[in-house]
Amino acid sequence: ETAIYFFPKLGESSDGVTDLITHLSFPMAILVIAILPAVCEEMLFRGPILRSLEFIKIPALIIIVDGLIFAAAHLSFIKMIPITILGIYLAYLVYSSGNMFYSMFVHFINNSLSVILVYTLLGLGGGGSAVNETAKAAAEILDGVSQKEVLVASTGVIGMQLPIDRICSGIDMLAAAKSSSLEAGTAAAKAIMTTDTVKKELAYTAEIGGVTVTVGGMAKGSGMIHPNMCTMLSYVTTDLAIDKGLLQKAVSKAVNDSFNMISVDGDTSTNDTFLVLANGAAGNAPITEEGEDYQAFAEILMQVCKELAMNMAADGEGATHLIESHVINADTEANARILAKSVITSSLTKAAVYGHDANWGRILCALGYSGVEFDPDHVDLYFSDGSKKLLIFTNGAAADYSEEEATEILKKEKVQIISDMHMGEAEAVAWGCDLTHDYVSINADYRS
């Protein structure tokens, strides 16, 4: 089974027509989506159907009813209104002119624009054709794999076309060298690195359904990290046997509490993918309902995703510190998430951590402009390095703390900022990194 998670959820906006267009060449898509419907549908709806409505006697009503029938025949409740408007206009053209050519032409133009729009948005014919060529090349060299089963993901300079000849040559080389060894997995984790400074891979095992199950993953991501949509690629595989719907549920939850809770620079991107593949090779009884086995898998998947996400935040471009923002005792989980992310996306807070400056006002400010209502007089702020917890703000003013001690905590590789809201019992954790001179240097000459 396969679960795919895009930022945002692009798969939910796709329909049958879009899927059809992506599998056709442009001329064939124009023929199937534009020319044939323009001719055949107009001959039907503006021919016998329109004439059969003449008993109504009122021209405007005849045109409206024809438009409604046209829309109903397309079986799309969401698109009912725009299709009805189009149908009414097409019926008006024929009824007023007596010439079906006009409606065919307008129908053709409308559908052609849809094809062109899909090709443009999905990059078909440009980057999209490179995707198709990549999938085709991989399917041709791998036994028992169809082109539709090849999952393609990429990052790179936005707008630059992919060198498909080099990619296809690389596929041939990779297929010849493919291996199930740990070393091959590590090589793959290194191969997807761009501005990353360290590889990101890990795996856990657990006893599920009486057998040992493995969940392993790799990721890349260092800059333009701010889901939804960020420059990250992540792949998780497991030998667990699980229903696809349950796998998707576990994946969505894991993503929400891991990758969707990180930020490096507040910049989003056009390229990101998270894939989870489950082949059932562990031999467990397939998980088909939520229970003890499902929870065990969901927990280990969550752990893998959180660690990969934290590794990306820690390896942010130019970063020297991982920042963990932990909001506790908020009124709702949704508000806790907003508050936690507001802290890690604050450029001033990130810069303060880089300079080891215990400037708690910047943290309080970030909480304040998050949009969540709270009383700052009831907030407690702490710095922690995991072993030591230092109160820095309480009762609406600075606490009696040692600047030297705070500085020592801020020098640690991982800095925890704890915000106790004293409003309820909800909590959330977000991860980010400091903002350094190197971040500017890396992105100032990224292409050169």
Steps between C-alpha positions, in 0.01 A plus 500: 500500500611855436409822677596830341490834674550823307514857657229611459279198423512532119355154448165614639457759221561251218212357296461247221551755223826624651623142540407430136685808374819405687509164319450641148724691264392859443353442150315192623369691803368776272327237285345305786421786741424787259415398143288189554284646782456826305362312201316210661351681801383794294335271245313334788415783742455776244338262250224257598494597869463872429232435235310271737457792740316719249167399658589733788435792259700752709847549339680603818362200690591265216859624510523473880357145510740390227788644702384316812474169313848558358641558849315204655640267235855583614430349844703757693320665789799723580515632143122517453476880494784578252395216268139622512613852405705359212208283388260795505740710294553223244125443474448875451753508216321223313146617577570859398711430190368166383863399437657223710849587379518795739428286808745234383772764467437649846480150651832411335668819628373439855625142516829585328571763764442234768756272336750783465447603864560147629811465284627834630428439869639146500795587279404240241703543186775658714582364842196272477632327187826448687298332775330273247828421326661419835216265596509339158876443515477348848210272403682374192804389697329363812328163469132491583466876550262709290548869423202590721667326795813715486486783754704801389612787723752778456627832627723756337513856376140609441412523132813327370425201277639163597779345286299193405783339300726499807216379722421204273867409479516514878199269528683239292803526729291481817303200379822311434630583849179458699531313827304433819804561719522759775786662307272546198240670718764735639620576148143594404466725805820678397399521135190711568693762699525851352601774744468244780821455697413160648302199381170433668406134543380278782303183569316339789368152561203396709304188584164528324257214457753254634769581243786748476408799284745759370423863419784690338528839336720756332454867425662806350427859584701798618366822351155626394358288781160618618214255432255514345708469186869501576815371336501159662500143375437218742450129450393243757473128439366220715446128461173521692177370346233768549182622334564799272239717668650440843849562363385833361341591834823425688705692243277809514518511879876449503558774241281744690704464819843482338571650158217751538658624824841604366632818346849607397443830328126555459533449123289248315581333170350325199656159559439260783390144551454254782455136399425201719518150350383184676564164329368256763816288490515476881227239487273647766124457473393805295386789719146581391366688802619737768624305796814411692700409187394816317593718797839332527572572135365856520732573793813373329410682177450818702842457660670451164328808354577719800868409499532560126321833540725604789805400300388727219445792738838442666669492159339824383719698266776659706347381829704448815213424741180294495220698664214310660196709590282317752169662590327349803172560680335678207122514470480291180740286298439719194608810692797317648617413147463860384693634798779242469552571130487875552807479724713295260410720202599822676814632328588706808471198730710292260766773487500529880567127535786531252650780710434311827296799613224424755270760348172362632307805371534367146342171604213675675455721196481195270236346724312829498477545124400136445134596512425291808349694789669458838598703806879564495492551877413132537772367267821335621796467262790259546826414326615139523777282365324177593670463837464853638185717495532875563201728569556829314157669502209480748218716635536750218869578560849356479573227751799515731734296281869498420590639157814288503299186568253589225786559257648158579167335419474694173844377399377140497439326168132456587318788667154449648264793544211408728191723510257421780173675413307401817176480302420131478665164439580504126855495370697497175861487387660668198859494376714759328856630497698816556553764232866550412728690263555175310131477410530828311826392335355169382191659347670810363689297239289184486519460121853627448 
